[in-house]
Amino acid sequence: MAGVRKPVVEVRRSQRRRRTVSAYRDGERVVVLIPDQFSRAEESEWVDRMLARLAAREGRLARSDAELLARATRLIKLYLAEHGTQAVPTSVRWVTNQNGRWGSCTPDDGTIRISHRVRDMPDWVIDYVLMHELAHLIVPSHNARFWSLVARYPKSERARGYLEGVAAASGTPLTD
Ligand SMILES: [Zn+2]
């Protein structure tokens, strides 16, 4: 992956610690707390382990339902603001029971579901899938007005191409 920087790590040794190791992020740095008696080898092994654990924890948080709602809120503000509450979903969540579609929405109750298959895709693709479902809250069918709303998101065409590529490669016909 390009652009992934290794964080600056500050190791703090504690005489009170016996075996427990913990780590937390402090701005750009990651602070790793280890027992004072650890050898250099143990220190380096534990730093790697804690960095991996921290990244996994943050990765899960980063693509949570709450984050999905935050994304939707930002997209509405940027592209659908004049539609007011009509474009605001009552719930947005990741689902695993939706293999034939990237996303779906129920305009009657305002709920949006996004397939877990989208979860590991780039941010701009997730935003497109969300934008698509948000536009359905305003226009349920795939008509010209619908596509003109979706096209307000600048990377729509590119994201559609990306999704078509993934669908073709997996041999699964996927719809939106
Ligand atoms: Zn659609």
Backbone and ligand atoms as CSV (ligand in chain L), in Angstrom:
chain,resi,resn,atom,element,x,y,z
A,1,MET,N,N,0.837,-1.201,0.000
A,1,MET,CA,C,0.000,0.000,0.000
A,1,MET,C,C,0.868,1.245,0.000
A,2,ALA,N,N,0.540,2.164,-0.849
A,2,ALA,CA,C,1.299,3.402,-0.900
A,2,ALA,C,C,0.808,4.348,0.191
A,3,GLY,N,N,1.683,5.190,0.637
A,3,GLY,CA,C,1.278,6.245,1.555
A,3,GLY,C,C,1.096,5.814,2.998
A,4,VAL,N,N,1.445,4.585,3.325
A,4,VAL,CA,C,1.328,4.162,4.716
A,4,VAL,C,C,2.650,4.452,5.411
A,5,ARG,N,N,2.591,5.334,6.382
A,5,ARG,CA,C,3.804,5.692,7.103
A,5,ARG,C,C,3.899,4.870,8.372
A,6,LYS,N,N,5.124,4.487,8.686
A,6,LYS,CA,C,5.306,3.803,9.952
A,6,LYS,C,C,5.254,4.867,11.043
A,7,PRO,N,N,4.471,4.655,12.067
A,7,PRO,CA,C,4.359,5.701,13.087
A,7,PRO,C,C,5.633,5.803,13.926
A,8,VAL,N,N,5.781,6.964,14.517
A,8,VAL,CA,C,6.885,7.149,15.455
A,8,VAL,C,C,6.497,6.437,16.752
A,9,VAL,N,N,7.366,5.577,17.217
A,9,VAL,CA,C,7.042,4.794,18.404
A,9,VAL,C,C,7.879,5.274,19.581
A,10,GLU,N,N,7.195,5.493,20.683
A,10,GLU,CA,C,7.909,5.835,21.905
A,10,GLU,C,C,7.681,4.694,22.898
A,11,VAL,N,N,8.766,4.068,23.305
A,11,VAL,CA,C,8.642,2.955,24.252
A,11,VAL,C,C,8.887,3.486,25.653
A,12,ARG,N,N,7.958,3.205,26.536
A,12,ARG,CA,C,8.141,3.604,27.933
A,12,ARG,C,C,8.232,2.352,28.795
A,13,ARG,N,N,9.303,2.280,29.543
A,13,ARG,CA,C,9.499,1.135,30.427
A,13,ARG,C,C,8.978,1.477,31.813
A,14,SER,N,N,8.337,0.504,32.428
A,14,SER,CA,C,7.794,0.745,33.758
A,14,SER,C,C,8.204,-0.365,34.706
A,15,GLN,N,N,8.723,0.060,35.848
A,15,GLN,CA,C,9.150,-0.933,36.836
A,15,GLN,C,C,7.953,-1.593,37.505
A,16,ARG,N,N,6.835,-0.918,37.448
A,16,ARG,CA,C,5.643,-1.483,38.092
A,16,ARG,C,C,5.007,-2.586,37.249
A,17,ARG,N,N,5.258,-2.515,35.942
A,17,ARG,CA,C,4.680,-3.537,35.053
A,17,ARG,C,C,5.467,-4.831,35.172
A,18,ARG,N,N,4.743,-5.941,35.231
A,18,ARG,CA,C,5.394,-7.246,35.266
A,18,ARG,C,C,5.353,-7.889,33.881
A,19,ARG,N,N,4.149,-8.108,33.402
A,19,ARG,CA,C,4.011,-8.763,32.096
A,19,ARG,C,C,3.156,-7.984,31.108
A,20,THR,N,N,2.335,-7.089,31.603
A,20,THR,CA,C,1.374,-6.449,30.697
A,20,THR,C,C,2.035,-5.415,29.790
A,21,VAL,N,N,1.584,-5.424,28.545
A,21,VAL,CA,C,2.046,-4.459,27.553
A,21,VAL,C,C,0.809,-3.736,27.049
A,22,SER,N,N,0.896,-2.432,26.881
A,22,SER,CA,C,-0.233,-1.732,26.284
A,22,SER,C,C,0.285,-0.649,25.340
A,23,ALA,N,N,-0.594,-0.210,24.483
A,23,ALA,CA,C,-0.196,0.800,23.502
A,23,ALA,C,C,-1.364,1.723,23.220
A,24,TYR,N,N,-1.042,2.974,22.953
A,24,TYR,CA,C,-2.087,3.908,22.565
A,24,TYR,C,C,-1.498,4.963,21.647
A,25,ARG,N,N,-2.358,5.605,20.905
A,25,ARG,CA,C,-1.912,6.634,19.980
A,25,ARG,C,C,-1.961,7.991,20.673
A,26,ASP,N,N,-0.899,8.753,20.481
A,26,ASP,CA,C,-0.835,10.090,21.061
A,26,ASP,C,C,-0.432,11.027,19.933
A,27,GLY,N,N,-1.408,11.566,19.242
A,27,GLY,CA,C,-1.130,12.382,18.058
A,27,GLY,C,C,-0.497,11.517,16.974
A,28,GLU,N,N,0.679,11.942,16.515
A,28,GLU,CA,C,1.378,11.182,15.466
A,28,GLU,C,C,2.153,9.996,16.027
A,29,ARG,N,N,2.325,10.002,17.333
A,29,ARG,CA,C,3.136,8.952,17.954
A,29,ARG,C,C,2.280,7.800,18.462
A,30,VAL,N,N,2.943,6.639,18.609
A,30,VAL,CA,C,2.317,5.542,19.320
A,30,VAL,C,C,3.178,5.279,20.553
A,31,VAL,N,N,2.550,5.287,21.720
A,31,VAL,CA,C,3.260,5.025,22.957
A,31,VAL,C,C,3.033,3.566,23.341
A,32,VAL,N,N,4.138,2.848,23.533
A,32,VAL,CA,C,4.037,1.439,23.937
A,32,VAL,C,C,4.622,1.317,25.342
A,33,LEU,N,N,3.813,0.805,26.247
A,33,LEU,CA,C,4.245,0.651,27.633
A,33,LEU,C,C,4.620,-0.809,27.883
A,34,ILE,N,N,5.874,-0.998,28.312
A,34,ILE,CA,C,6.338,-2.376,28.542
A,34,ILE,C,C,6.975,-2.491,29.924
A,35,PRO,N,N,7.091,-3.720,30.444
A,35,PRO,CA,C,7.789,-3.894,31.727
A,35,PRO,C,C,9.269,-3.565,31.577
A,36,ASP,N,N,9.827,-2.999,32.610
A,36,ASP,CA,C,11.216,-2.574,32.593
A,36,ASP,C,C,12.180,-3.732,32.343
A,37,GLN,N,N,11.772,-4.947,32.769
A,37,GLN,CA,C,12.679,-6.094,32.669
A,37,GLN,C,C,12.789,-6.694,31.269
A,38,PHE,N,N,11.992,-6.204,30.321
A,38,PHE,CA,C,12.024,-6.764,28.961
A,38,PHE,C,C,13.401,-6.572,28.311
A,39,SER,N,N,13.840,-7.581,27.577
A,39,SER,CA,C,15.082,-7.461,26.803
A,39,SER,C,C,14.804,-6.621,25.558
A,40,ARG,N,N,15.874,-6.235,24.851
A,40,ARG,CA,C,15.696,-5.472,23.603
A,40,ARG,C,C,14.893,-6.292,22.587
A,41,ALA,N,N,15.180,-7.591,22.531
A,41,ALA,CA,C,14.480,-8.465,21.582
A,41,ALA,C,C,12.994,-8.516,21.912
A,42,GLU,N,N,12.685,-8.655,23.194
A,42,GLU,CA,C,11.273,-8.669,23.614
A,42,GLU,C,C,10.615,-7.339,23.298
A,43,GLU,N,N,11.352,-6.274,23.534
A,43,GLU,CA,C,10.815,-4.944,23.253
A,43,GLU,C,C,10.437,-4.828,21.782
A,44,SER,N,N,11.346,-5.230,20.895
A,44,SER,CA,C,11.069,-5.042,19.477
A,44,SER,C,C,9.936,-5.973,19.012
A,45,GLU,N,N,9.903,-7.166,19.563
A,45,GLU,CA,C,8.822,-8.102,19.227
A,45,GLU,C,C,7.464,-7.535,19.656
A,46,TRP,N,N,7.433,-6.973,20.873
A,46,TRP,CA,C,6.163,-6.448,21.386
A,46,TRP,C,C,5.723,-5.160,20.693
A,47,VAL,N,N,6.699,-4.358,20.290
A,47,VAL,CA,C,6.338,-3.131,19.564
A,47,VAL,C,C,5.644,-3.510,18.264
A,48,ASP,N,N,6.217,-4.465,17.520
A,48,ASP,CA,C,5.593,-4.909,16.262
A,48,ASP,C,C,4.191,-5.460,16.515
A,49,ARG,N,N,4.092,-6.269,17.558
A,49,ARG,CA,C,2.800,-6.891,17.863
A,49,ARG,C,C,1.743,-5.850,18.219
A,50,MET,N,N,2.150,-4.860,19.034
A,50,MET,CA,C,1.177,-3.844,19.458
A,50,MET,C,C,0.782,-2.918,18.299
A,51,LEU,N,N,1.730,-2.651,17.397
A,51,LEU,CA,C,1.395,-1.820,16.228
A,51,LEU,C,C,0.370,-2.533,15.348
A,52,ALA,N,N,0.562,-3.837,15.175
A,52,ALA,CA,C,-0.383,-4.620,14.365
A,52,ALA,C,C,-1.759,-4.628,15.024
A,53,ARG,N,N,-1.752,-4.797,16.342
A,53,ARG,CA,C,-3.031,-4.842,17.078
A,53,ARG,C,C,-3.778,-3.506,16.989
A,54,LEU,N,N,-2.997,-2.436,17.139
A,54,LEU,CA,C,-3.575,-1.085,17.072
A,54,LEU,C,C,-4.169,-0.819,15.686
A,55,ALA,N,N,-3.423,-1.218,14.653
A,55,ALA,CA,C,-3.887,-1.010,13.274
A,55,ALA,C,C,-5.174,-1.790,13.025
A,56,ALA,N,N,-5.236,-3.024,13.543
A,56,ALA,CA,C,-6.430,-3.849,13.357
A,56,ALA,C,C,-7.622,-3.208,14.056
A,57,ARG,N,N,-7.376,-2.726,15.276
A,57,ARG,CA,C,-8.459,-2.100,16.053
A,57,ARG,C,C,-8.973,-0.849,15.334
A,58,GLU,N,N,-8.034,-0.033,14.860
A,58,GLU,CA,C,-8.431,1.201,14.174
A,58,GLU,C,C,-9.095,0.912,12.845
A,59,GLY,N,N,-8.642,-0.150,12.166
A,59,GLY,CA,C,-9.256,-0.534,10.901
A,59,GLY,C,C,-10.712,-0.884,11.080
A,60,ARG,N,N,-10.997,-1.650,12.133
A,60,ARG,CA,C,-12.387,-2.034,12.399
A,60,ARG,C,C,-13.226,-0.817,12.736
A,61,LEU,N,N,-12.672,0.051,13.559
A,61,LEU,CA,C,-13.402,1.264,13.925
A,61,LEU,C,C,-13.666,2.132,12.705
A,62,ALA,N,N,-12.634,2.199,11.830
A,62,ALA,CA,C,-12.718,3.100,10.696
A,62,ALA,C,C,-13.854,2.740,9.759
A,63,ARG,N,N,-14.233,1.488,9.713
A,63,ARG,CA,C,-15.294,1.103,8.795
A,63,ARG,C,C,-16.500,0.570,9.564
A,64,SER,N,N,-16.856,1.267,10.610
A,64,SER,CA,C,-17.996,0.878,11.436
A,64,SER,C,C,-19.280,1.488,10.889
A,65,ASP,N,N,-20.416,1.086,11.453
A,65,ASP,CA,C,-21.692,1.695,11.079
A,65,ASP,C,C,-21.687,3.192,11.375
A,66,ALA,N,N,-21.071,3.556,12.495
A,66,ALA,CA,C,-21.035,4.970,12.880
A,66,ALA,C,C,-20.255,5.780,11.850
A,67,GLU,N,N,-19.170,5.183,11.363
A,67,GLU,CA,C,-18.367,5.890,10.363
A,67,GLU,C,C,-19.140,6.000,9.051
A,68,LEU,N,N,-19.927,4.949,8.759
A,68,LEU,CA,C,-20.734,4.956,7.538
A,68,LEU,C,C,-21.759,6.097,7.598
A,69,LEU,N,N,-22.360,6.264,8.763
A,69,LEU,CA,C,-23.331,7.345,8.941
A,69,LEU,C,C,-22.649,8.710,8.803
A,70,ALA,N,N,-21.431,8.811,9.340
A,70,ALA,CA,C,-20.682,10.066,9.230
A,70,ALA,C,C,-20.392,10.390,7.762
A,71,ARG,N,N,-20.032,9.351,6.987
A,71,ARG,CA,C,-19.801,9.531,5.552
A,71,ARG,C,C,-21.069,10.021,4.867
A,72,ALA,N,N,-22.198,9.376,5.191
A,72,ALA,CA,C,-23.472,9.735,4.567
A,72,ALA,C,C,-23.805,11.190,4.879
A,73,THR,N,N,-23.600,11.581,6.115
A,73,THR,CA,C,-23.894,12.947,6.536
A,73,THR,C,C,-23.068,13.953,5.746
A,74,ARG,N,N,-21.798,13.617,5.521
A,74,ARG,CA,C,-20.911,14.504,4.764
A,74,ARG,C,C,-21.366,14.590,3.299
A,75,LEU,N,N,-21.730,13.436,2.715
A,75,LEU,CA,C,-22.177,13.429,1.313
A,75,LEU,C,C,-23.460,14.236,1.133
A,76,ILE,N,N,-24.377,14.109,2.084
A,76,ILE,CA,C,-25.640,14.858,2.013
A,76,ILE,C,C,-25.356,16.354,2.032
A,77,LYS,N,N,-24.486,16.748,2.963
A,77,LYS,CA,C,-24.140,18.161,3.105
A,77,LYS,C,C,-23.520,18.708,1.819
A,78,LEU,N,N,-22.640,17.905,1.221
A,78,LEU,CA,C,-21.925,18.344,0.022
A,78,LEU,C,C,-22.800,18.362,-1.225
A,79,TYR,N,N,-23.645,17.324,-1.395
A,79,TYR,CA,C,-24.291,17.150,-2.695
A,79,TYR,C,C,-25.823,17.147,-2.688
A,80,LEU,N,N,-26.428,16.920,-1.530
A,80,LEU,CA,C,-27.888,16.774,-1.523
A,80,LEU,C,C,-28.563,17.697,-0.521
A,81,ALA,N,N,-27.858,18.743,-0.131
A,81,ALA,CA,C,-28.327,19.600,0.958
A,81,ALA,C,C,-29.724,20.165,0.716
A,82,GLU,N,N,-30.028,20.525,-0.547
A,82,GLU,CA,C,-31.316,21.190,-0.790
A,82,GLU,C,C,-32.508,20.250,-0.621
A,83,HIS,N,N,-32.235,18.940,-0.497
A,83,HIS,CA,C,-33.343,17.993,-0.307
A,83,HIS,C,C,-33.734,17.833,1.161
A,84,GLY,N,N,-32.992,18.488,2.022
A,84,GLY,CA,C,-33.339,18.479,3.438
A,84,GLY,C,C,-33.423,17.076,3.994
A,85,THR,N,N,-34.432,16.844,4.821
A,85,THR,CA,C,-34.529,15.568,5.526
A,85,THR,C,C,-34.853,14.391,4.603
A,86,GLN,N,N,-35.325,14.691,3.397
A,86,GLN,CA,C,-35.662,13.595,2.484
A,86,GLN,C,C,-34.442,12.737,2.153
A,87,ALA,N,N,-33.281,13.384,2.110
A,87,ALA,CA,C,-32.053,12.669,1.763
A,87,ALA,C,C,-31.372,12.074,3.000
A,88,VAL,N,N,-31.932,12.306,4.176
A,88,VAL,CA,C,-31.286,11.828,5.401
A,88,VAL,C,C,-31.843,10.467,5.795
A,89,PRO,N,N,-31.006,9.439,5.797
A,89,PRO,CA,C,-31.492,8.096,6.141
A,89,PRO,C,C,-31.805,7.965,7.631
A,90,THR,N,N,-32.726,7.062,7.965
A,90,THR,CA,C,-32.999,6.799,9.378
A,90,THR,C,C,-31.941,5.867,9.954
A,91,SER,N,N,-31.363,5.028,9.091
A,91,SER,CA,C,-30.228,4.209,9.528
A,91,SER,C,C,-29.386,3.821,8.326
A,92,VAL,N,N,-28.076,3.682,8.573
A,92,VAL,CA,C,-27.142,3.223,7.546
A,92,VAL,C,C,-26.291,2.161,8.203
A,93,ARG,N,N,-26.252,0.966,7.603
A,93,ARG,CA,C,-25.394,-0.045,8.229
A,93,ARG,C,C,-24.807,-1.035,7.241
A,94,TRP,N,N,-23.718,-1.646,7.687
A,94,TRP,CA,C,-23.067,-2.709,6.927
A,94,TRP,C,C,-23.864,-3.986,7.120
A,95,VAL,N,N,-24.074,-4.746,6.050
A,95,VAL,CA,C,-24.755,-6.040,6.191
A,95,VAL,C,C,-23.984,-7.115,5.430
A,96,THR,N,N,-24.140,-8.346,5.881
A,96,THR,CA,C,-23.427,-9.466,5.249
A,96,THR,C,C,-24.374,-10.377,4.481
A,97,ASN,N,N,-25.664,-10.059,4.518
A,97,ASN,CA,C,-26.649,-10.962,3.907
A,97,ASN,C,C,-27.126,-10.443,2.553
A,98,GLN,N,N,-26.261,-9.762,1.849
A,98,GLN,CA,C,-26.698,-9.087,0.646
A,98,GLN,C,C,-25.644,-9.281,-0.441
A,99,ASN,N,N,-25.597,-10.512,-0.995
A,99,ASN,CA,C,-24.495,-10.792,-1.910
A,99,ASN,C,C,-24.759,-10.363,-3.347
A,100,GLY,N,N,-25.991,-10.157,-3.683
A,100,GLY,CA,C,-26.302,-9.778,-5.056
A,100,GLY,C,C,-26.285,-8.282,-5.314
A,101,ARG,N,N,-26.098,-7.495,-4.256
A,101,ARG,CA,C,-26.142,-6.037,-4.429
A,101,ARG,C,C,-25.068,-5.360,-3.598
A,102,TRP,N,N,-24.598,-4.224,-4.110
A,102,TRP,CA,C,-23.588,-3.452,-3.367
A,102,TRP,C,C,-24.250,-2.707,-2.217
A,103,GLY,N,N,-25.453,-2.246,-2.500
A,103,GLY,CA,C,-26.161,-1.504,-1.469
A,103,GLY,C,C,-27.643,-1.582,-1.746
A,104,SER,N,N,-28.451,-1.251,-0.746
A,104,SER,CA,C,-29.885,-1.187,-1.003
A,104,SER,C,C,-30.502,-0.180,-0.060
A,105,CYS,N,N,-31.666,0.295,-0.449
A,105,CYS,CA,C,-32.336,1.235,0.437
A,105,CYS,C,C,-33.837,1.032,0.358
A,106,THR,N,N,-34.508,1.377,1.435
A,106,THR,CA,C,-35.960,1.295,1.501
A,106,THR,C,C,-36.470,2.711,1.708
A,107,PRO,N,N,-36.884,3.368,0.615
A,107,PRO,CA,C,-37.309,4.768,0.761
A,107,PRO,C,C,-38.451,4.954,1.767
A,108,ASP,N,N,-39.335,3.946,1.907
A,108,ASP,CA,C,-40.474,4.077,2.835
A,108,ASP,C,C,-40.040,4.311,4.275
A,109,ASP,N,N,-39.039,3.567,4.724
A,109,ASP,CA,C,-38.606,3.777,6.115
A,109,ASP,C,C,-37.242,4.476,6.211
A,110,GLY,N,N,-36.651,4.778,5.055
A,110,GLY,CA,C,-35.412,5.556,5.072
A,110,GLY,C,C,-34.158,4.801,5.493
A,111,THR,N,N,-34.194,3.463,5.390
A,111,THR,CA,C,-33.020,2.694,5.813
A,111,THR,C,C,-32.121,2.366,4.626
A,112,ILE,N,N,-30.819,2.336,4.879
A,112,ILE,CA,C,-29.828,1.998,3.855
A,112,ILE,C,C,-28.928,0.887,4.387
A,113,ARG,N,N,-28.673,-0.086,3.528
A,113,ARG,CA,C,-27.773,-1.172,3.873
A,113,ARG,C,C,-26.666,-1.257,2.817
A,114,ILE,N,N,-25.435,-1.416,3.282
A,114,ILE,CA,C,-24.303,-1.515,2.359
A,114,ILE,C,C,-23.633,-2.877,2.570
A,115,SER,N,N,-23.359,-3.547,1.455
A,115,SER,CA,C,-22.775,-4.886,1.538
A,115,SER,C,C,-21.361,-4.869,2.113
A,116,HIS,N,N,-21.066,-5.870,2.942
A,116,HIS,CA,C,-19.721,-5.990,3.510
A,116,HIS,C,C,-18.677,-6.172,2.406
A,117,ARG,N,N,-19.114,-6.551,1.210
A,117,ARG,CA,C,-18.166,-6.723,0.105
A,117,ARG,C,C,-17.556,-5.401,-0.349
A,118,VAL,N,N,-18.206,-4.313,0.042
A,118,VAL,CA,C,-17.700,-2.981,-0.316
A,118,VAL,C,C,-16.701,-2.475,0.729
A,119,ARG,N,N,-16.748,-3.107,1.895
A,119,ARG,CA,C,-16.037,-2.600,3.066
A,119,ARG,C,C,-14.529,-2.391,2.876
A,120,ASP,N,N,-13.901,-3.271,2.112
A,120,ASP,CA,C,-12.451,-3.133,1.941
A,120,ASP,C,C,-12.077,-2.376,0.676
A,121,MET,N,N,-13.047,-1.792,0.033
A,121,MET,CA,C,-12.768,-1.029,-1.191
A,121,MET,C,C,-12.300,0.380,-0.829
A,122,PRO,N,N,-11.718,1.099,-1.805
A,122,PRO,CA,C,-11.241,2.461,-1.504
A,122,PRO,C,C,-12.380,3.386,-1.039
A,123,ASP,N,N,-12.015,4.391,-0.279
A,123,ASP,CA,C,-12.985,5.347,0.258
A,123,ASP,C,C,-13.920,5.912,-0.804
A,124,TRP,N,N,-13.343,6.266,-1.973
A,124,TRP,CA,C,-14.158,6.923,-3.001
A,124,TRP,C,C,-15.191,5.969,-3.611
A,125,VAL,N,N,-14.940,4.655,-3.526
A,125,VAL,CA,C,-15.928,3.683,-4.019
A,125,VAL,C,C,-17.050,3.525,-2.981
A,126,ILE,N,N,-16.673,3.462,-1.712
A,126,ILE,CA,C,-17.674,3.389,-0.640
A,126,ILE,C,C,-18.581,4.625,-0.720
A,127,ASP,N,N,-17.962,5.775,-0.938
A,127,ASP,CA,C,-18.744,7.011,-1.030
A,127,ASP,C,C,-19.723,6.955,-2.205
A,128,TYR,N,N,-19.274,6.384,-3.316
A,128,TYR,CA,C,-20.186,6.270,-4.465
A,128,TYR,C,C,-21.384,5.375,-4.127
A,129,VAL,N,N,-21.120,4.208,-3.540
A,129,VAL,CA,C,-22.204,3.268,-3.216
A,129,VAL,C,C,-23.207,3.945,-2.271
A,130,LEU,N,N,-22.678,4.694,-1.318
A,130,LEU,CA,C,-23.548,5.433,-0.388
A,130,LEU,C,C,-24.340,6.514,-1.115
A,131,MET,N,N,-23.622,7.260,-1.949
A,131,MET,CA,C,-24.259,8.340,-2.708
A,131,MET,C,C,-25.411,7.781,-3.539
A,132,HIS,N,N,-25.190,6.623,-4.142
A,132,HIS,CA,C,-26.202,5.957,-4.955
A,132,HIS,C,C,-27.462,5.676,-4.123
A,133,GLU,N,N,-27.256,5.110,-2.928
A,133,GLU,CA,C,-28.410,4.774,-2.083
A,133,GLU,C,C,-29.084,6.026,-1.522
A,134,LEU,N,N,-28.295,7.037,-1.201
A,134,LEU,CA,C,-28.876,8.293,-0.708
A,134,LEU,C,C,-29.759,8.920,-1.783
A,135,ALA,N,N,-29.290,8.845,-3.035
A,135,ALA,CA,C,-30.079,9.403,-4.138
A,135,ALA,C,C,-31.393,8.637,-4.298
A,136,HIS,N,N,-31.370,7.332,-3.981
A,136,HIS,CA,C,-32.597,6.535,-4.049
A,136,HIS,C,C,-33.637,6.972,-3.010
A,137,LEU,N,N,-33.180,7.576,-1.932
A,137,LEU,CA,C,-34.145,8.085,-0.939
A,137,LEU,C,C,-34.975,9.204,-1.560
A,138,ILE,N,N,-34.378,9.882,-2.539
A,138,ILE,CA,C,-35.065,10.995,-3.204
A,138,ILE,C,C,-35.790,10.509,-4.458
A,139,VAL,N,N,-35.099,9.680,-5.242
A,139,VAL,CA,C,-35.684,9.119,-6.471
A,139,VAL,C,C,-35.499,7.596,-6.441
A,140,PRO,N,N,-36.562,6.834,-6.198
A,140,PRO,CA,C,-36.425,5.382,-6.071
A,140,PRO,C,C,-35.938,4.652,-7.331
A,141,SER,N,N,-36.319,5.144,-8.512
A,141,SER,CA,C,-35.946,4.379,-9.712
A,141,SER,C,C,-34.691,4.935,-10.379
A,142,HIS,N,N,-34.141,4.158,-11.320
A,142,HIS,CA,C,-32.931,4.567,-12.030
A,142,HIS,C,C,-33.271,5.426,-13.246
A,143,ASN,N,N,-33.907,6.534,-13.029
A,143,ASN,CA,C,-34.252,7.407,-14.168
A,143,ASN,C,C,-33.216,8.534,-14.317
A,144,ALA,N,N,-33.453,9.388,-15.287
A,144,ALA,CA,C,-32.484,10.454,-15.586
A,144,ALA,C,C,-32.264,11.377,-14.390
A,145,ARG,N,N,-33.336,11.661,-13.666
A,145,ARG,CA,C,-33.199,12.550,-12.511
A,145,ARG,C,C,-32.318,11.890,-11.441
A,146,PHE,N,N,-32.533,10.580,-11.262
A,146,PHE,CA,C,-31.714,9.837,-10.305
A,146,PHE,C,C,-30.231,9.960,-10.664
A,147,TRP,N,N,-29.895,9.646,-11.941
A,147,TRP,CA,C,-28.482,9.667,-12.345
A,147,TRP,C,C,-27.879,11.060,-12.282
A,148,SER,N,N,-28.701,12.084,-12.471
A,148,SER,CA,C,-28.143,13.432,-12.366
A,148,SER,C,C,-27.796,13.768,-10.914
A,149,LEU,N,N,-28.560,13.209,-9.974
A,149,LEU,CA,C,-28.204,13.391,-8.556
A,149,LEU,C,C,-26.901,12.660,-8.248
A,150,VAL,N,N,-26.825,11.404,-8.714
A,150,VAL,CA,C,-25.633,10.590,-8.439
A,150,VAL,C,C,-24.382,11.252,-9.029
A,151,ALA,N,N,-24.545,11.862,-10.215
A,151,ALA,CA,C,-23.400,12.463,-10.917
A,151,ALA,C,C,-22.829,13.678,-10.197
A,152,ARG,N,N,-23.526,14.183,-9.189
A,152,ARG,CA,C,-22.967,15.286,-8.408
A,152,ARG,C,C,-21.725,14.834,-7.643
A,153,TYR,N,N,-21.675,13.548,-7.383
A,153,TYR,CA,C,-20.473,13.001,-6.756
A,153,TYR,C,C,-19.453,12.804,-7.874
A,154,PRO,N,N,-18.335,13.552,-7.837
A,154,PRO,CA,C,-17.435,13.626,-8.999
A,154,PRO,C,C,-16.840,12.292,-9.455
A,155,LYS,N,N,-16.692,11.343,-8.538
A,155,LYS,CA,C,-16.051,10.088,-8.930
A,155,LYS,C,C,-17.053,8.976,-9.254
A,156,SER,N,N,-18.296,9.351,-9.519
A,156,SER,CA,C,-19.334,8.349,-9.792
A,156,SER,C,C,-18.971,7.411,-10.940
A,157,GLU,N,N,-18.600,7.978,-12.085
A,157,GLU,CA,C,-18.308,7.152,-13.258
A,157,GLU,C,C,-17.145,6.214,-12.997
A,158,ARG,N,N,-16.124,6.775,-12.377
A,158,ARG,CA,C,-14.938,5.979,-12.083
A,158,ARG,C,C,-15.282,4.827,-11.126
A,159,ALA,N,N,-16.104,5.129,-10.133
A,159,ALA,CA,C,-16.480,4.105,-9.154
A,159,ALA,C,C,-17.351,3.029,-9.789
A,160,ARG,N,N,-18.223,3.426,-10.703
A,160,ARG,CA,C,-19.058,2.434,-11.393
A,160,ARG,C,C,-18.184,1.473,-12.202
A,161,GLY,N,N,-17.154,2.042,-12.837
A,161,GLY,CA,C,-16.212,1.211,-13.583
A,161,GLY,C,C,-15.480,0.245,-12.662
A,162,TYR,N,N,-15.084,0.743,-11.513
A,162,TYR,CA,C,-14.378,-0.078,-10.524
A,162,TYR,C,C,-15.263,-1.254,-10.092
A,163,LEU,N,N,-16.522,-0.945,-9.761
A,163,LEU,CA,C,-17.452,-1.985,-9.296
A,163,LEU,C,C,-17.754,-3.002,-10.399
A,164,GLU,N,N,-17.881,-2.522,-11.634
A,164,GLU,CA,C,-18.109,-3.446,-12.746
A,164,GLU,C,C,-16.923,-4.391,-12.905
A,165,GLY,N,N,-15.733,-3.832,-12.736
A,165,GLY,CA,C,-14.526,-4.649,-12.831
A,165,GLY,C,C,-14.499,-5.730,-11.766
A,166,VAL,N,N,-14.839,-5.346,-10.522
A,166,VAL,CA,C,-14.850,-6.315,-9.424
A,166,VAL,C,C,-15.903,-7.390,-9.686
A,167,ALA,N,N,-17.075,-6.980,-10.137
A,167,ALA,CA,C,-18.163,-7.939,-10.405
A,167,ALA,C,C,-17.750,-8.909,-11.507
A,168,ALA,N,N,-17.115,-8.385,-12.561
A,168,ALA,CA,C,-16.693,-9.237,-13.670
A,168,ALA,C,C,-15.630,-10.221,-13.212
A,169,ALA,N,N,-14.685,-9.732,-12.413
A,169,ALA,CA,C,-13.594,-10.590,-11.951
A,169,ALA,C,C,-14.091,-11.703,-11.038
A,170,SER,N,N,-15.128,-11.408,-10.257
A,170,SER,CA,C,-15.622,-12.413,-9.307
A,170,SER,C,C,-16.641,-13.338,-9.968
A,171,GLY,N,N,-17.055,-13.007,-11.185
A,171,GLY,CA,C,-18.016,-13.855,-11.884
A,171,GLY,C,C,-19.415,-13.787,-11.309
A,172,THR,N,N,-19.652,-12.820,-10.405
A,172,THR,CA,C,-20.981,-12.680,-9.811
A,172,THR,C,C,-21.678,-11.475,-10.439
A,173,PRO,N,N,-22.855,-11.659,-10.923
A,173,PRO,CA,C,-23.561,-10.492,-11.418
A,173,PRO,C,C,-24.052,-9.671,-10.229
A,174,LEU,N,N,-23.586,-8.437,-10.145
A,174,LEU,CA,C,-24.017,-7.593,-9.042
A,174,LEU,C,C,-24.762,-6.393,-9.576
A,175,THR,N,N,-25.773,-6.001,-8.865
A,175,THR,CA,C,-26.560,-4.865,-9.297
A,175,THR,C,C,-26.523,-3.768,-8.263
A,176,ASP,N,N,-26.983,-2.626,-8.658
A,176,ASP,CA,C,-27.116,-1.535,-7.691
A,176,ASP,C,C,-28.535,-1.018,-7.751
L,1,ZN,ZN,ZN,-29.817,1.781,-7.603
